[in-house]
């Protein structure tokens, strides 16, 4: 009995030693290039994030990219000939599920008015206000809309209008910074009290770029279970883009992205994993006219006919007909309707046809289909780089934004992929294109002309087709134009949980001996 007890004790001690040894060891991911461990202070301390997927920012939905025929779907009754059909491909991206609403834009103004409350910033505040006079007309009694549409709670979730392209672009910049600031607060890298003290921040407000460049020091937080480490193995209390926590910029969608998202062709291309039928890669040939369509006839109906005869968008049927007859209102909106009204398309995006037109990022040219790339087409590139002072240091401006400067033609001339810093007019009026415009002289089109799309509450059905396009100067506004934001998709084109490319089983090396 005594011998058995001794043997048992020895076994327990040995097991405890093995367990202790296993517990103390840490399994590291290894570099397939050098064999060194990642996140190991004993092997250089190179930190690699365990984040593998891009998070979806507030308000956004994922749009899986692909090829489609961009341009006119219906007959060009306007005779513009500025939307000639052309097959292009857009990368996957994210876009707002709805248009930006009055309540969202008022939130933006509230932050500006508090952060920049010094009188010296009055011009900044005034420059962000929407133009409510866009509702005014010489021969209409629209003064109540001038007074109440933007501010009355009844219109909280109606799309904001009277916003210029520049103002919409500034909203996107502000939204990026607020979303990323909250990410760092929730992760514990910034003190949560910072969100309470926006009063009088002025140039000391958080911006993503200034934080990443070390030009801005937030109130420090206390992250729990901090996965970030310094090379010496100590916890790191600041975040880099490589850590995968921060989101890319919110921005206006390009025209190609907007049009692709509007069609929602994914509903015509069933997913075989969901047993909805065969793959339909070539169903892009089934051109549809409007954003809500689920088949080539433009109908959206179920077996019981619930949707049959109902209006899928907010638009003007004809002279004087904005909402139908009392007791049987058809679209139930004489002006823009709520941002979640009417039928969403295949991507789950609302009001891509009707309600309000929407700004997109592109500079307008009528011949865009002839002089733009067929992959992620866009006109409006004016390349920039970070500004450095005489000491080689980055700087912020009086609003807290990191300073940028334009890339010059001189420093671009030796590059193979581009030779001009400002590409707004690339292949437009030069000897290669054979086309010319007299900006502001013989045409209304200028370098400040921006595209808007989608049709509005005050437009006929023709303009509801995603392929149609019009333009307005970037510093002008309308009661018929609003906007929504977009964001780049980083990583897999199929979405989170997928990898880029096609993967096959690993092949073993043929070890058969040869003479």
Number of C-alpha atoms within 10 A of each C-alpha: 5 7 8 9 10 11 11 12 12 12 12 12 12 12 12 12 12 12 11 11 10 11 9 8 8 8 9 11 14 13 10 8 6 7 9 17 20 19 23 22 16 13 12 15 18 17 19 17 15 11 11 11 15 18 15 14 22 10 15 19 19 25 24 20 21 17 16 22 19 24 21 20 18 14 8 14 8 10 7 12 14 21 20 19 15 13 13 19 19 19 16 22 21 24 27 23 23 24 28 23 21 23 19 18 22 17 11 18 18 13 16 21 20 15 20 23 17 13 9 8 17 12 9 14 15 11 12 19 16 22 18 21 16 18 20 15 10 6 6 8 10 14 14 10 18 15 13 13 22 25 14 12 12 11 18 19 19 25 28 29 28 21 27 25 28 18 19 24 21 15 21 19 18 18 19 20 21 17 18 20 23 17 17 20 21 14 18 18 23 23 17 19 12 17 13 7 11 19 16 15 17 19 16 20 23 23 22 23 16 20 19 14 13 10 18 18 14 16 12 16 19 14 19 9 9 13 15 21 19 16 17 14 16 11 14 14 17 18 16 13 12 11 16 17 18 22 21 18 20 25 22 27 26 22 27 26 26 25 25 25 29 27 28 25 25 21 15 19 18 17 14 11 9 7 9 10 11 11 14 14 13 11 14 17 10 12 19 22 21 30 30 28 24 20 15 13 12 14 16 18 14 9 7 7 9 10 14 13 11 13 14 24 28 31 29 24 16 11 7 9 12 22 19 16 10 8 6 9 13 17 21 17 19 17 21 24 22 19 21 16 19 20 21 22 25 21 20 18 25 24 32 33 32 32 34 34 30 28 31 29 24 24 26 27 22 15 14 18 19 14 15 15 13 17 14 16 18 21 21 18 16 14 15 14 11 13 15 13 8 6 6 8 11 17 17 17 10 11 16 19 19 19 17 16 11 13 16 16 14 10 11 15 13 11 9 7 8 12 16 21 18 18 16 20 16 17 16 18 13 11 9 9 12 9 11 11 14 11 12 10 9 8 9 13 20 18 15 19 20 27 23 26 29 29 31 28 28 23 21 17 19 19 21 28 25 29 28 25 23 20 20 22 19 22 13 17 22 19 23 24 25 27 26 26 27 25 24 18 22 17 15 16 19 15 19 15 8 11 12 10 8 5 7 5 5 6 6 6 6 6 6 5 5 4 2
